[in-house]
Amino acid sequence: MASRDEPIVITGVGMIASVGNDRESVWRAVRDGRSGARRLEGLDGAPDGTLIGAPVEIEPDVPGELKVITLSKHAAAEALADAEIDWSRIDPTRFGCAISGHMGDTRGIEQYCGFQPQQTVLPWWHQWLPNTACSIVANRYNLLGPRLSHSTACASGIIDVLSAVRAIQDGQCDIALAGSSEALQPLFVAGFHQMRVLAYHDVPQRACRPFDSTREGFIMGEGGAMFVIERLGHALERGAQIYAEIAAGKILAEAHHVTGLDMRNDSLAYLISKTLDAAKLQPEDIGYINAHGTGTQQNDLAESRAIHRAMGRATNHLCVSATKSILGHLVNAAGSVELAVTTLAMRDGFVPPTLNLTDPDPECNLDCVPLVGRPNPFASALKLSVAFGGHLAAVVLRSFNEEYVYHVRHAVIHRPQAVGAPLELLNSRAGELLSVE
């Protein structure tokens, strides 16, 4: 049985968004600051011709299938292929699945009430429940470990990744597929439109302007990201590539307001500090923060204040960026897609830009990497999610490199109960990467 102290690592990443249908094409567009925003026509929920979004062009696997399910399947397939799973050597009862909840299939109700024309779709019960994507993906790959699905607004993607981490730490499984997806949904569009948090602009690509003094809100996006995560020993035993360690993650319920944020930012600052403590890191160890960064007046100011309070003087040397300026706000999938971007940023030592940041808000006062990304190797990164309903989530990623393998090997030699993999396995794997006396 593995120890709760055994590191949990990312060994596969799958991603799809408006700017690309696979992990690397999305990452190249984010690096280059190429927005997927465009004007949308004919979508219920906002006046025709005014709504700006960042949609994904993809054909459903099954006629009538919800787009969010198609996106989940697409990202899951890429993540599993990236992880190079040898299914003949995997125990399916030890393989978990944590995919966030989504809006169910409401088309039958809309047609019955006369809001939509009658058309042939899948029977309503096939896609009605919010955990349908989780169930379909798990069944597709015969993942028989724990199946988890949370609906916690914009923090859903991060919370399901952390739920999978906990399932592994608790000994319920050794490996898991985790993440979330989102598609444009008329009910969400109408709600955000009525709340006046959507951004409108003559040039769609310039609509979302996080941390800018002229910011007006966000644009809605589509896409998804999935991760294969597993115990370090399990990953080394099968010779998997390792992107990063999930060093720590925390969630917190602010319980302040359904849609508003506590502008004193006590809760988010507390969450950041506790997450760093759990990762055994100091503020100055963090090289990059991928902010929630919606581009609303309230979020960007509250988030900036919390980062300043938690990070202190380390803020002066910290890069922070908001990639919703490029990809749009993916709501349930925002956390997982932005965590994937953070993972690839760490891999390549490159901080992505905050697009449209031409007039930085002096009250935010962060280095938000305006307009153009920059090379910046870093060993640890923080991803934040700030969701309606007071759902706050934070994840720290730590680079998995030769020096880290040395420290793992040292820990196994002096404290073998801390790591679940056999000593000789870790020694041999570490030896491939680093020669140690």
Secondary structure as the mmCIF struct_conf table of DSSP 4:
data_model
#
loop_
_struct_conf.conf_type_id
_struct_conf.id
_struct_conf.beg_label_comp_id
_struct_conf.beg_label_asym_id
_struct_conf.beg_label_seq_id
_struct_conf.end_label_comp_id
_struct_conf.end_label_asym_id
_struct_conf.end_label_seq_id
TURN_TY1_P TURN_TY1_P1 ARG A 4 ASP A 5
BEND BEND1 GLU A 6 GLU A 6
STRN STRN1 ILE A 8 ALA A 17
TURN_TY1_P TURN_TY1_P2 SER A 18 VAL A 19
STRN STRN2 GLY A 20 GLY A 20
BEND BEND2 ASN A 21 ASP A 22
HELX_RH_AL_P HELX_RH_AL_P1 ARG A 23 ASP A 32
TURN_TY1_P TURN_TY1_P3 GLY A 33 GLY A 33
STRN STRN3 ARG A 38 ARG A 39
BEND BEND3 GLY A 42 GLY A 42
TURN_TY1_P TURN_TY1_P4 ASP A 44 GLY A 45
BEND BEND4 ALA A 46 ALA A 46
TURN_TY1_P TURN_TY1_P5 ASP A 48 THR A 50
STRN STRN4 ILE A 52 ALA A 54
BEND BEND5 ASP A 61 VAL A 62
TURN_TY1_P TURN_TY1_P6 PRO A 63 GLY A 64
HELX_RH_AL_P HELX_RH_AL_P2 LYS A 67 ASP A 82
TURN_TY1_P TURN_TY1_P7 ALA A 83 GLU A 84
HELX_RH_3T_P HELX_RH_3T_P1 TRP A 87 ARG A 89
HELX_RH_3T_P HELX_RH_3T_P2 PRO A 92 ARG A 94
STRN STRN5 PHE A 95 ILE A 99
HELX_RH_AL_P HELX_RH_AL_P3 ARG A 107 TYR A 112
TURN_TY1_P TURN_TY1_P8 CYS A 113 GLY A 114
BEND BEND6 PHE A 115 GLN A 116
HELX_RH_3T_P HELX_RH_3T_P3 TRP A 124 HIS A 126
TURN_TY1_P TURN_TY1_P9 GLN A 127 GLN A 127
BEND BEND7 LEU A 129 LEU A 129
TURN_TY1_P TURN_TY1_P10 PRO A 130 ASN A 131
HELX_RH_AL_P HELX_RH_AL_P4 THR A 132 ARG A 140
TURN_TY1_P TURN_TY1_P11 TYR A 141 ASN A 142
BEND BEND8 GLY A 145 GLY A 145
STRN STRN6 ARG A 147 LEU A 148
HELX_RH_3T_P HELX_RH_3T_P4 ALA A 153 ALA A 155
HELX_RH_AL_P HELX_RH_AL_P5 SER A 156 GLN A 169
TURN_TY1_P TURN_TY1_P12 ASP A 170 GLY A 171
BEND BEND9 GLN A 172 GLN A 172
BEND BEND10 ASP A 174 ASP A 174
STRN STRN7 ILE A 175 GLU A 182
HELX_RH_AL_P HELX_RH_AL_P6 PRO A 186 MET A 195
TURN_TY1_P TURN_TY1_P13 ARG A 196 ARG A 196
STRN STRN8 LEU A 198 LEU A 198
BEND BEND11 ASP A 202 VAL A 203
HELX_RH_3T_P HELX_RH_3T_P5 PRO A 204 ARG A 206
BEND BEND12 ALA A 207 ALA A 207
TURN_TY1_P TURN_TY1_P14 PRO A 210 PHE A 211
STRN STRN9 ASP A 212 ASP A 212
TURN_TY1_P TURN_TY1_P15 SER A 213 THR A 214
STRN STRN10 PHE A 218 PHE A 218
STRN STRN11 MET A 220 GLY A 221
STRN STRN12 GLY A 223 ARG A 231
HELX_RH_AL_P HELX_RH_AL_P7 LEU A 232 GLU A 237
TURN_TY1_P TURN_TY1_P16 ARG A 238 GLY A 239
STRN STRN13 ALA A 244 ALA A 253
BEND BEND13 HIS A 256 HIS A 256
BEND BEND14 VAL A 258 THR A 259
TURN_TY1_P TURN_TY1_P17 MET A 263 ARG A 264
HELX_RH_AL_P HELX_RH_AL_P8 ASP A 266 ALA A 278
TURN_TY1_P TURN_TY1_P18 ALA A 279 LYS A 280
HELX_RH_3T_P HELX_RH_3T_P6 PRO A 283 ASP A 285
STRN STRN14 TYR A 288 ASN A 290
HELX_RH_AL_P HELX_RH_AL_P9 GLN A 297 MET A 311
HELX_RH_3T_P HELX_RH_3T_P7 GLY A 312 HIS A 317
STRN STRN15 CYS A 319 SER A 321
TURN_TY1_P TURN_TY1_P19 THR A 323 THR A 323
HELX_RH_AL_P HELX_RH_AL_P10 LYS A 324 LEU A 327
STRN STRN16 HIS A 329 HIS A 329
HELX_RH_3T_P HELX_RH_3T_P8 VAL A 331 ALA A 333
HELX_RH_AL_P HELX_RH_AL_P11 ALA A 334 ASP A 348
TURN_TY1_P TURN_TY1_P20 GLY A 349 GLY A 349
STRN STRN17 PHE A 350 VAL A 351
HELX_LH_PP_P HELX_LH_PP_P1 PRO A 352 PRO A 353
STRN STRN18 THR A 354 THR A 354
TURN_TY1_P TURN_TY1_P21 LEU A 355 ASN A 356
BEND BEND15 THR A 358 ASP A 359
STRN STRN19 PRO A 360 PRO A 360
TURN_TY1_P TURN_TY1_P22 PRO A 362 CYS A 364
BEND BEND16 LEU A 366 LEU A 366
STRN STRN20 ASP A 367 ASP A 367
STRN STRN21 PRO A 370 PRO A 370
BEND BEND17 LEU A 371 VAL A 372
STRN STRN22 ARG A 374 PRO A 375
BEND BEND18 ALA A 379 ALA A 379
STRN STRN23 SER A 380 ALA A 387
HELX_RH_3T_P HELX_RH_3T_P9 PHE A 388 GLY A 390
STRN STRN24 HIS A 391 SER A 399
HELX_RH_AL_P HELX_RH_AL_P12 GLU A 402 HIS A 414
HELX_RH_3T_P HELX_RH_3T_P10 PRO A 416 ALA A 418
BEND BEND19 ALA A 421 ALA A 421
HELX_RH_AL_P HELX_RH_AL_P13 LEU A 423 LEU A 433
#
